[in-house]
Amino acid sequence: MTSRVTLDRWTTTPHLAGDNRTSRFVLSTKAGFRAVIALLKSLFSRNRHQAAVLRLYAGIVDQARQPQFYTAAAGHARGVPDTVEGRFEVMTLHAWLVMRRLAAEGPDLAGLNQALFDHMFTDLDFSLRELGASEMVVGKKVKDLGTHFYGRADAYESGLKEEAEGDRTVLEEALDRNLFGSTLPDGPEVTAMADYVMAAAARLAAYPLESLLADGPAFPAAPRL
């Protein structure tokens, strides 16, 4: 089974539990009728979320696969390592950018944000199994990745806040530490990624919500590291 990781900081309403166990007795009461209406609304909402989530996630994955981010594309050991861990880091960066854009809309999109988060980790769970990892290993790994996501999100968010106040050091250090790992990038590579992150955040902030949900995220061109 997929490990459950909850996006608590962006969730404003609890998940429904046992919503498929409505009894005939409950259906015969006014309270039961209201429960059924609430259930139907929830199901319709989930269906709407599903289509938007698939578009958002596809856009995140497509951008994270751009070869310009990775060492192999650059031809030297200055890009993001082209490994499972490196690709997770690049995907995490783009997922955070999209999720913070959704969070900026307030609590109305908390459910969509949670659904996107859940879908991403379900896909990671499946991918790890495809690579041959055992169920016990997958469960622990997915939980660890969820914790890592929170850590990255906090670091990048702090970096953007400090950059807005004139200090880019925090953002560059977070990108250097998390994205590049042991590749020991030169200053220009870290600076290029910081420029990209700021441009991506600004572009998503200005991108109409309707377009974001209908067409998926629009990112700037990947930097050549």
N, C-alpha and C positions, 0 to 999 in steps of 0.2 A: 504493500500500500504506500501511496505517496505521503511523505511527511507533511504535516500541516504547519505552515509558517504564516503567521498573521501580520498584516501590515497595520499594527495597532495605532501608530501615530497618525495615519491618514484615515482611520476607520471611525466613524462617528455613531454608527448603529451596530448592534450585535448581530451576528449571523443567526438566521433562523435554524432551529433544531427540531427535528421530528415533524416537519411540516407536511409529511405524507401519511400521517396516521390519524387523520380526521375521521371520527366515528359517525355512524348513522344518527346516533342520539344528538351529537353536536350539530349535525346538519339541520336538525329539526328546531333549533333554537335561534333566537335573534343573534346571540353572541356567536353561535356557530356559523350563521350566514355571513356575519362580518368577518369571521376568520377565513371563510372560503374566499370572499372577495379580496381580502388581504393576500391570501395565498396566490390567487390568480394574478393579481397585480405584481407580486413578487416574481412569478414565473415569466410574465411578459417582460418585466424589467431585466431579468436574466438573459432572455433571448436577445433583447436590444443590446445589452452589454456584450454578449458573445460576439456579435458581428463587429462591433467597435474594437473589442479587445484583439480580435484576430488581425484587424488592419493595423492597429497600433503596434502589436508585437511583431508583425511582419516587417514594418518599417524599421523597428529597432534592430532586428536581426540582420536585415539587408545592409543597414549602415555599419553595423559592427563587423560585417564580413568584408568591408572594403579593404583591399590589399595594401593600400597606402599606410594603414596603421601599423603594419607588421614588419618585423625584421627582414623577412624573406623578400618583401617588396622593395625595401630600402637598399638591399644588397650589402648591408653591414650591420653590426650589432648595436644599432642605435634606435630601432623601432621597438614596439611592444613585442615580446616573445611570441612567436606563432605556435603556441601550445594551448592545451585545453584551458589551463589557468589564465593565460594571456587573453584568450578569446572571451572567457567569462568576465574578465576585468573590463574589456572594451564594451561588452554587452551591458554590464552593470552600469557603466558610465552613461550610456544612452538611455537605459531604462530609467535611471534616476532623473535625467533631464526631462523625459516625458511625464513621469509621475509628479515631479514638482510643478510642471505646467498644469496638470489636472488638479493638483491640490490647490493651486492658486484660485480655482473657481469656487472654492468653499466646500461645505459638507454635502452639497447636492451630488457631487461626483465621487464621494468617498467609496461608494459601492463599486463604481467602475474602476477606480484605482485599485481596490482590493482584488477585483476580478483579474485585472492585468497582472498584478503581483502573483496571484495564485497560478495563472496560466503559465507565466514564465518559469515558476519553480516546478510545475508539473512537467513542462517540456524538459527542464534540466534533469529531473528524475528519470524521464524516459531515455534521454540521451546517455546518461550514465549506465543505465541498464543495457542499452545498445552496445556500449563499449565493453560489456561483460562484467560489470561490477556486481557483487552479490547484494541481496536485498538488505542485509544488515549494514553493509558498507554504504549503500545508496542512502538509506535512512539517515545515517550519521552525517554523510557528506552534504545532503540537502539541508539539513539543520545548520551545519557549519556555514554553508553558503548564504543562508538567510541571515545569520549573524554578521557575516562579512558584508552583506549588502547594507545593513544598517550602519556599520562602521564607515564604509565608503560614502554613503549618502551624507552622514554627519560631517565628514571631512571635507567633501566637495561643497556642501552648503556653507560651511564656515569659510571656505576659501573664497566663494563668491561674495560673501558678506564683507570679508576683509578687503577684497579687491575693489569693491564699490567705495570703500573708504580710503582707497589709495595704496593699499598694501597687497601686492600680488604674491608675496612669499608663501603664504599659507596654502593657496591653491596650487602653486607650482610644486611645493613639497609633497602635497597629497598626491598629485599626479605622478610625480617621480617615484614615490614610495609604492603606490598601488599598481600603476600601469607598467612601469618599466622593469621593476624587479631588479634582477642582477645584470641587466644589460648595460648599466652605467652610461646613460645617455649624456651627450654634451648639452650645454645650456640651450642652444637653439632648438633642440628637439622638445625639451620641456616647455620652453616659451611658445613654440608652435602649438602644442597641445593646449596650453592655457588660453591662447588666443582663440583656438577652435571652440573650447568649452564656453567661453564668454559669448562668442558669436552664436553658438547653438542655443544657449539660454535666451539670448536676446531675440533670436528669430522665432523660437517657440512662443515666447511671451507675446510677440506681436501677431502670431498666427491665429486667425479666427478659430474659435472653438468648433464651430460647425465644420470647417474644413479639416481640422485635426481629427474629428471623429469620423467624418465621411471618407477622407482620403488617406489618413495616417499622418505621421509626423513628417515635417520637412526640415531636414538638416542641411547645414552648409556643406560644401565639398570637403572631403576628408583631407587633412593636411599631409603633405609629403614629408615624412620624417627623415 
